[in-house]
Amino acid sequence: MEKIRFIGLNDFNDGEKALINEITLNNIKKISRHIGDYELIVKLKKHSTANKKIDETIKYSIHAKMQFPKILITASYADWELKRTLHVIYDKLLNEIKHKFKINKKSWIRKKHLNV
């Protein structure tokens, strides 16, 4: 049973919401190839600069948490670009999943034991 829940999505405009949903769905397809039952909780925040008269820069902070029946995986990242921040978060989650579930076996380990 896959669940995706966003916290703080109401602070974003329609264009940003569409970008968040698109990147999330594309990356969830990659993640769900490796694992089945999970719950993804993504906490999104916008931090604006103090001087809004000079420039309108916004820093995006994202904290993602994936819950499995016995394992919890977290990742967090903050950057000035929303697209880059989302991609980095999902790359971190995918790498952590590969590490926790040991999906990618290293071939040099097998070669080392065969030579002995």
Secondary structure as UniProt FT lines:
FT   STRAND          2..7
FT   HELIX           9..11
FT   HELIX           14..34
FT   STRAND          38..48
FT   TURN            52..54
FT   STRAND          58..67
FT   STRAND          72..79
FT   HELIX           82..101
FT   HELIX           107..115
//
